Amino acid sequence: YGNAGAIITKNKELAEKINLLRNYGFKEKYKVEIPGFNAGLDTIQAAVLNVKLKYLDKWNNMRRKNAGKYNELLNNTNIILPEESNHSKHVYHLYVIRTKKRDKLKQHLASKGTLTSIHYPIPTHLEKIFAYLKYRKNQYPITERLSKEVLSLPMFPGLKDEEIEYVVKNIKDGIK
């Protein structure tokens, strides 16, 4: 039930620009070339979403339970865990940890069959698309440091405790 649409052209330049536009302006993942979008919702997708919305609270609670399990098992490590504010609930669309050993840990987890992601590895102010704003490296040092430390762990409603335990075991082995 994913995105849908079609454009047909023999014009290579136009095809490249359309591909950039339809994918948030990314030529490579998370490297913005131009302002883009992703707005694919047709009536069939809307109907599916209408059914899925009935389960949203249940799925969010399952994600929160999974995050709680991660938090419990990673509590006494050097990993920096996500935090919740006192006035709202996190739904954990992503479960993002921080570690100075991010790249080494990502490789270690991959070698154990665990896929992770690095969301937004390039700080927004350093994206090519915003060069005209004349931001420079080290202008936002905290943002730049965090972009090198964040790692998204597996997170979805059906994630099992045993799977979380496996990921955490491999995290602990990988950060020694």
C-alpha atoms as one frame of an Amber mdcrd trajectory, in Angstrom:
protein
   0.000   0.000   0.000   2.940   2.304  -0.654   3.280   5.535  -2.598   2.131
   5.584  -6.200   2.451   7.734  -9.300   4.147   7.858 -12.673   5.873  10.328
 -14.955   7.176   9.329 -18.360   9.776  11.392 -20.203  12.656  10.991 -22.616
  14.304  14.106 -21.167  17.138  12.890 -18.920  17.527  16.236 -17.092  13.815
  16.414 -16.364  13.772  12.794 -15.151  16.674  13.475 -12.758  14.991  16.593
 -11.361  11.661  14.788 -10.898  13.435  11.956  -9.087  15.024  14.500  -6.748
  11.718  16.278  -6.147   9.761  13.118  -5.353  12.323  11.891  -2.821  12.686
  14.886  -0.478  15.373  16.325  -2.753  17.763  13.458  -1.932  20.195  12.319
  -4.629  21.764  10.045  -2.032  19.935   9.175   1.154  19.907  12.166   3.533
  21.923  14.366   1.156  19.512  17.104   0.103  20.182  18.610  -3.334  16.986
  20.663  -3.804  13.818  21.267  -1.792  11.706  18.187  -2.354   8.689  16.386
  -0.984   7.009  13.046  -0.553   3.245  13.369  -0.625   1.886  10.160  -2.050
  -1.566   9.456  -0.660  -4.261   8.262  -3.027  -7.768   7.061  -2.152  -6.735
   3.416  -1.741  -3.939   4.418   0.634  -6.372   6.685   2.471  -8.770   3.749
   2.903  -5.978   1.530   4.242  -4.846   4.307   6.572  -8.410   4.714   7.811
  -8.404   1.046   8.888  -4.889   1.230  10.356  -5.713   4.330  12.424  -7.961
   2.145  14.605  -4.801   0.379  15.798  -2.622   3.448  16.282  -2.978   3.705
  20.069  -2.310  -0.021  20.475   0.767   0.118  18.224   2.092   3.234  19.976
   1.707   1.483  23.335   3.596  -1.524  21.965   6.406   0.787  20.813   6.473
   2.419  24.264   6.714  -1.034  25.863   9.610  -1.918  23.546  11.364   1.360
  24.363  10.913   0.593  28.061  12.598  -2.780  27.541  15.510  -1.151  25.712
  15.782   1.483  28.464  15.784  -1.159  31.186  18.444  -3.314  29.516  20.694
  -0.427  28.408  20.347   1.577  31.610  23.803   0.940  33.086  25.874   1.332
  29.921  27.745   4.218  28.305  24.912   4.496  25.779  22.886   7.716  25.958
  19.214   6.781  25.831  16.212   8.749  24.578  14.382  10.751  27.223  10.750
  11.690  27.680   9.517  14.985  28.983   7.153  15.035  31.948   4.337  16.679
  30.003   4.060  14.365  26.978   4.411  10.783  25.797   7.000   9.664  23.271
   5.628   7.256  20.646   9.083   5.994  19.590   8.623   6.094  15.856  12.391
   5.652  16.120  14.443   4.483  19.085  17.609   6.559  18.785  20.616   6.042
  21.036  23.850   7.996  21.186  27.404   6.731  21.476  30.815   8.049  20.500
  31.477   4.543  19.111  28.501   4.764  16.744  30.161   3.588  13.525  31.961
   0.695  15.213  28.736  -0.321  16.961  26.720  -0.104  13.736  29.199  -2.416
  12.005  29.210  -4.825  14.935  25.415  -5.014  15.023  25.288  -5.536  11.251
  27.740  -8.443  11.598  25.243  -9.993  14.029  22.328  -9.521  11.633  20.855
  -6.395  13.229  20.063  -3.562  10.857  20.325  -0.054  12.242  20.028   3.376
  10.649  21.749   6.691  10.907  19.062   9.305  10.398  20.322  12.640   9.137
  24.071  12.024   9.259  24.660  15.435   7.705  23.549  18.337   9.889  20.898
  20.379   8.092  22.959  23.558   8.154  25.736  21.759   6.237  23.482  20.331
   3.520  24.437  21.482   0.047  20.945  22.856  -0.506  21.472  25.452   2.228
  24.902  26.617   1.075  23.364  29.939   0.049  22.713  30.618   3.764  26.475
  30.548   4.313  26.414  28.362   7.397  29.825  26.994   8.108  31.320  23.950
   9.761  31.609  24.287  13.561  28.910  26.960  13.630  26.609  24.505  15.419
  29.081  22.193  17.175  26.501  20.336  19.280  24.426  19.480  16.214  27.539
  18.355  14.369  28.687  16.196  17.284  25.275  14.589  17.685  25.073  13.807
  13.973  28.132  11.587  14.479  26.738   9.824  17.578  23.107   8.930  16.803
  22.045   5.408  15.880  18.485   4.176  15.378  17.873   0.678  16.711  15.175
  -1.683  15.456  11.759  -0.421  16.579   8.298  -1.518  15.516   5.172  -2.629
  17.372   5.724  -6.370  16.835   9.309  -6.376  18.105   9.682  -9.230  20.592
  11.451  -9.075  23.966  13.879 -11.776  22.794  14.810  -9.671  19.782  15.434
  -6.617  21.961  17.508  -8.761  24.325  19.558 -10.018  21.363  20.192  -6.464
  20.116  21.169  -5.268  23.614  23.495  -8.241  24.177  25.269  -7.369  20.926
  25.395  -3.675  21.840  27.081  -4.526  25.129  29.542  -6.793  23.315  30.177
  -4.113  20.681  30.964  -1.236  23.052  33.512  -3.067  25.186
